[in-house]
Amino acid sequence: MPTINLHLQPTPPFDFELTAGYHAYFQARSGADNVEGGVYRRLLDLDGRLVLVTVRSTGSVDSPELAIELRGEGLTDADGEVAVAQVRWMLGTDQELASFYALAESDLALAGLARQFRGLHLPRTATLFEALVLAILGQQISASVARTMRTLLIERYGARAEFDGATYYAFPRPEAVLSALPEELRELKLSRSKAEYVRIIAGAALEPGWDELYELPDDEVVRRLTALRGVGNWTAQWALVRGLARPDALPLGDLALRRGVSRLWRDGATVTDAEVKTIAERWRPWRSYATAYLFAALRTGMV
């Protein structure tokens, strides 16, 4: 099977384990993103050509370098260029963190997060469609249940390929999700409403003009997305963070976000979304990064 080996130098500081691990948190078992033994793997569906991407760190946080291996039937140099561009996008390797870190120094709690998770870049999903589906499935349920549903969806409707006896799954295409019957989606533990919502999003992703969202300002993206049934502001804000890598989104209404703000900025006192919004004003124009670092702290039990 054809193999292409490449090297990539992310913008420092870059902590590979933190950044890749953030990705894998959103799925259980195999999912689409897999991190094991310091190795990140993702099966990419490049217009029907399946390419397994394997990424390892061969550098350090301050002098980062990634070794990338690409494998797939009929793999070409052109496929390799597209795959590496996807890796750059998904791992946020080109992000410059200096401005965010400078801002963080003016806020004692945020400065502590920035030091603890130094080198964490803002990971992105491969597509906006993927970000929206992941957000929909995560609405108003526990993280563990959401991860299970996401993984079941990927394993049922994503393209698959075997490498060295292991099966890998690509994230489903919109047309695969749209073709799913509601009762089939219910078998994956989706509620009736979530089954409806993901199919609506899949249909929207196939409409002309969907790709325009990548170029529109944040407020217009939110306006268009929230016009879709099932997509509220929380979901749209997470799509800005994970699907479009916008630096200043804020998913108000997130219970974990409120919990983290309560512990770090209000000594455990209950906070409202309005209070979170007020506190987050000091994080502008890097609220997406502040949110990502706060969630990293919550996942690791730091707060």
Disulfide bonds with the S-S distance in Angstrom:
none
